[in-house]
Amino acid sequence: MNEERQRQEEAKNGELPWHRFGPYLSERQWGTVREDYSATGDAWNYISHDHARSRAYRWGEEGLGGISDDRQFLCLAVGLWNGKDPILKERLFGLTGPEGNHGEDVKECYYYLDNTPTHSYMRMLYKYPQHAFPYDWLVQENARRGRSKPEFELTDTAVFHENNYFDVSIEYAKASPTDVLLLLTVSNRSAHSATIHVLPQLWFRNTWAWGEQDDQPQLRATAAGGIAIEHARLTGLQLHCDGVAGEEPVLLFCNNETNTQRLFQTAHPHAQYYKDGINNYVVQEEKGAVNPEQSGTKAAAHYVLTIPAGQSQTVRVRLGSPDLAAPFADFDQVLQQRRREADVFYEELQTGITSSDARNVQRQALAGMLWSKQFYYYDVAEWLSGDPAFPPPPAGRGSIRNGSWHHLNNADIISMPDKWEYPWYAAWDLAFHTLPLAMVDSEFAKRQLTLLLQDWYMHPNGQLPAYEWNFSDVNPPVHAWAAWRVYKIEQKHNNGKGDYPFLEGVFHRLLLNFTWWVNRKDRSGRNIFEGGFLGLDNIGVFDRSADMPEDVYIDQADGTSWMAMYALDLMRMALELARTNPVYQDMASKFFEHFLYIAEAIAKSGDQDLWDDDDGFYYDCLITPEAGRQALKVRSMVGLIPLFAVEVLDENMLEQLPRFVGRMNWFLNNRPHLASLVSHWQEPGQGQRRLLSLLRGHRMKLLLRRMLDEAEFLSDYGVRALSRYHLEHPYVYRTPEKDFTVQYVPGESDSSMFGGNSNWRGPIWFPVNYLIIESLERFHHYYGDDFKVEYPTGSGRYSTLLEIADALTARLTKLFLRGEDGRRPIFGDDKQLQSDPHFRDHVLFHEYFHGDNGKGLGASHQTGWTGLIARLLQPRRPG
């Protein structure tokens, strides 16, 4: 067992708290719902980026390359100043939804390069311009551009031209769980000498200003030039600050309190030396902005480095015991040791990956997954009612957002989609996160899945919270699928031993959620489900989550298929549990039968099927009193999701479950139309396996003919969310008031739906592509090598489903890997990103990808579900 795995075992067994400190700071607390106490719910403007440096936050903290303890009482992060910017670089800048031509977007250049599961070693890179950061230019140019034009990014400005920037490498290494080393290496990439101010900053989250806690912690300068930490919950800690070139840093102190004078033109009743004091001292030379007595609740060690062209300098600080007599004597040794241990950890994980480029991409993907953990704190009841020390929030606050989620009380380390654009968890995103996380830390992956099922997360009615902008929105029910996959990944890693208590606990909680779906999203009891937008944002003709007139509703092909998949996942979990407890055979029978009823409904619902045999495709159906049922004939991912509802059962497993088999045979004998409609149950497949699926061979071949057509869904880089057919043939739904149009758009959205910040009308999305690949593998597990389809459609070449799954995997991984021409498709036509040695091997994991050329689009650091690339790069995928 390597050293990092040993640390994981020590943490799991409660021997050493290796996870006490980690990258738990958000990258953006401003503009979040938690901090919004406005009357209108306008979170972006209630606390803006301009306000952020001066405003104490209520619910969390943000920082650049920062860490905190697991309750976020104490934070450590990096501040920088190039001598030209109007403010310190303490947080990442980006545009709000109304400011950006395609919605909110971070406008910075940074990369997560390394991380281990216990955060014993972490490294990220921030690129800081030597020219003034173009804040105004980014805002103005993006405001000028319409949705038909690409976003204006930091790399589109001149700030990185001629290499006039600093590379700031941020490295952390743990000597022990509460002894953390921080090494900052600043490299001057320009052809001239340049000066930079480097400020490691230490501060307490403000827990005392809200009227609930009286004791206030303190930071104080020590005689030895360090910063003493006095906190009731964190004892035995001090920040040690090393000198550079014989000079000690200047210690600066202020308070993590709102500068009410700057923001509201009123004096603060209890504080001075405000949160922006260090900024004002360094940038504006306001000597009175920091406390001359060198104490407060926020502090910085101020280093001024003049670095020759092409050279580097380092800054070292250490968060550890006050009793360290020589805190920097073993600093370099510990850091080097943790680097080596990280290399060993990943070398063992990546056994079988022969390409150094693929290893680099996978390691960065997993680093991003681990860097994207965040302490997420949000007590909705307190947020709705307000704090004792402040006036109550505006009337009607509960009707704006989350008014029915009083029970929700979150204070946990959670995997974020990303920590700038999406610094809040999303239920279906989180499910996908757990698969790559399980590769490196199955315990954390399981805790994430269990977390959303707890009473203080799950609604009393059984609904899972979607995301903080609207917890009542509905995400696809993929939690059971993720729990089963994580269980199997860990079981394989542990030589066949599965975590039954985890699986059993998750199963019981998911029963509540499944019941919520059945009771709330099947309005007529026909086993045809709605659900709303279901995470696919603007994929539909109109917003499927919007309130509709009475007696108008949509029968959703995707909602119904997700529920069929859900039933099969719960059936499979019950069958596994039945191996040791026969009681679960009855539960498996229940979900087996429920799946068949859903399968019957999607095959034939009312006067018109969701399946269109002429088109060989599934469509949503709109039901109105005037027109009855109308198929919304948009060829989109909605119609491919029925592929996901597939399960294959082996004969040897069934032999161990006689009660399940007996009930199943009775049911099929007495409901033969169900078996013949959707299942090859009476036709054993490869190796005497049995198939449960919404698709029989004929329908599947018709559907795959569409999906594998390069003129429709199949891109060089994966499966598009919308058929390219709709480029020349837009779908138009006409009403007396207006026409609703869906047209193929391979890149950023030209629709204002969902704020213009999402696009399921052409780009390639990783989560659904991953599920397509996995489903094809399962179908092959049943059909074997004799079942072949044309791939690509019209090519005259036929492949097995496993060969097609492998080919789709290759198309997706090609997005990130350097081709024979040295280019990575995700970088598009950006010459610097493609060829500059300081850029070309640093990879971003975007939210989605251009449907024709593969360029990365949307949130640039959404390592969350795009982190699934780490699974696809492994020599063997789940199966």
Stockholm file with secondary structure:
# STOCKHOLM 1.0

chainA/1-879         MNEERQRQEEAKNGELPWHRFGPYLSERQWGTVREDYSATGDAWNYISHDHARSRAYRWGEEGLGGISDDRQFLCLAVGLWNGKDPILKERLFGLTGPEGNHGEDVKECYYYLDNTPTHSYMRMLYKYPQHAFPYDWLVQENARRGRSKPEFELTDTAVFHENNYFDVSIEYAKASPTDVLLLLTVSNRSAHSATIHVLPQLWFRNTWAWGEQDDQPQLRATAAGGIAIEHARLTGLQLHCDGVAGEEPVLLFCNNETNTQRLFQTAHPHAQYYKDGINNYVVQEEKGAVNPEQSGTKAAAHYVLTIPAGQSQTVRVRLGSPDLAAPFADFDQVLQQRRREADVFYEELQTGITSSDARNVQRQALAGMLWSKQFYYYDVAEWLSGDPAFPPPPAGRGSIRNGSWHHLNNADIISMPDKWEYPWYAAWDLAFHTLPLAMVDSEFAKRQLTLLLQDWYMHPNGQLPAYEWNFSDVNPPVHAWAAWRVYKIEQKHNNGKGDYPFLEGVFHRLLLNFTWWVNRKDRSGRNIFEGGFLGLDNIGVFDRSADMPEDVYIDQADGTSWMAMYALDLMRMALELARTNPVYQDMASKFFEHFLYIAEAIAKSGDQDLWDDDDGFYYDCLITPEAGRQALKVRSMVGLIPLFAVEVLDENMLEQLPRFVGRMNWFLNNRPHLASLVSHWQEPGQGQRRLLSLLRGHRMKLLLRRMLDEAEFLSDYGVRALSRYHLEHPYVYRTPEKDFTVQYVPGESDSSMFGGNSNWRGPIWFPVNYLIIESLERFHHYYGDDFKVEYPTGSGRYSTLLEIADALTARLTKLFLRGEDGRRPIFGDDKQLQSDPHFRDHVLFHEYFHGDNGKGLGASHQTGWTGLIARLLQPRRPG
#=GR chainA/1-879 SS CCHHHHHHHHHHTTSSCTTSEESCCBSCCTTCSTTCCCSSCCHHHHSCHHHHTTCCCSSCCBCSSCEEETTCSEEEEEEEECSSSSSCBCSCCEECTTTSTTSCEECCCEEEEEECTTCSEEEEEEEEESSCCCHHHHHHHHHHSCTTSCCCCGGGSSTTGGGCEEEEEEEEEEEETTEEEEEEEEEECSSSCEEEEEEEEEEECCCSTTSSCCCCCEEEECTTSCEEEEBTTBCSCEEEECCBTTBCCEEEEECSCCCHHHHHSSCCSSCCSCTTHHHHHHHSCCGGGSCTTCEESEEEEEEEEEECTTCEEEEEEEEECTTCSSTTTSHHHHHHHHHHHHHHHHHHHTTTCCCHHHHHHHHHHHHHHHHTEEEEEEEHHHHHHCCTTSCCCCTTHHHHTTTTCTTCEEEEEEECSCSSSCCSCCHHHHHHHHHHHHHHCHHHHHHHHHHTTSTTTSCTTSCCCCCTTCTTSCCCCCHHHHHHHHHHHHHHHTTTCCCHHHHHHHHHHHHHHHHHHHHHSCTTSSSCCCCTTTTCGGGSSSCTTSCCCTTCEEECHHHHHHHHHHHHHHHHHHHHHHTTCTTHHHHHHHHHHHHHHHHHHHHCCTTSCSEETTTTEECEEEEETTTEEEEECCCBGGGTGGGGCEEEEEHHHHTTCHHHHHHHHHHHHHCHHHHHHHBCTTSCCTTSEEEEESCCHHHHHHHHHHHTCTTTTEETTEEBSBCTHHHHSCEEEECSSCEEEECCCSSSCCCCGGGGCCCCSSCBCHHHHHHHHHHHHHHHHHHGGGCEEESSTTSSCEEEHHHHHHHHHHHHHHTTSCCTTSCCGGGTTCHHHHHCTTTTTCCCBCSEECTTTCCEESSTBCHHHHTTHHHHTSSSCCC
#=GC SS_cons         CCHHHHHHHHHHTTSSCTTSEESCCBSCCTTCSTTCCCSSCCHHHHSCHHHHTTCCCSSCCBCSSCEEETTCSEEEEEEEECSSSSSCBCSCCEECTTTSTTSCEECCCEEEEEECTTCSEEEEEEEEESSCCCHHHHHHHHHHSCTTSCCCCGGGSSTTGGGCEEEEEEEEEEEETTEEEEEEEEEECSSSCEEEEEEEEEEECCCSTTSSCCCCCEEEECTTSCEEEEBTTBCSCEEEECCBTTBCCEEEEECSCCCHHHHHSSCCSSCCSCTTHHHHHHHSCCGGGSCTTCEESEEEEEEEEEECTTCEEEEEEEEECTTCSSTTTSHHHHHHHHHHHHHHHHHHHTTTCCCHHHHHHHHHHHHHHHHTEEEEEEEHHHHHHCCTTSCCCCTTHHHHTTTTCTTCEEEEEEECSCSSSCCSCCHHHHHHHHHHHHHHCHHHHHHHHHHTTSTTTSCTTSCCCCCTTCTTSCCCCCHHHHHHHHHHHHHHHTTTCCCHHHHHHHHHHHHHHHHHHHHHSCTTSSSCCCCTTTTCGGGSSSCTTSCCCTTCEEECHHHHHHHHHHHHHHHHHHHHHHTTCTTHHHHHHHHHHHHHHHHHHHHCCTTSCSEETTTTEECEEEEETTTEEEEECCCBGGGTGGGGCEEEEEHHHHTTCHHHHHHHHHHHHHCHHHHHHHBCTTSCCTTSEEEEESCCHHHHHHHHHHHTCTTTTEETTEEBSBCTHHHHSCEEEECSSCEEEECCCSSSCCCCGGGGCCCCSSCBCHHHHHHHHHHHHHHHHHHGGGCEEESSTTSSCEEEHHHHHHHHHHHHHHTTSCCTTSCCGGGTTCHHHHHCTTTTTCCCBCSEECTTTCCEESSTBCHHHHTTHHHHTSSSCCC
//
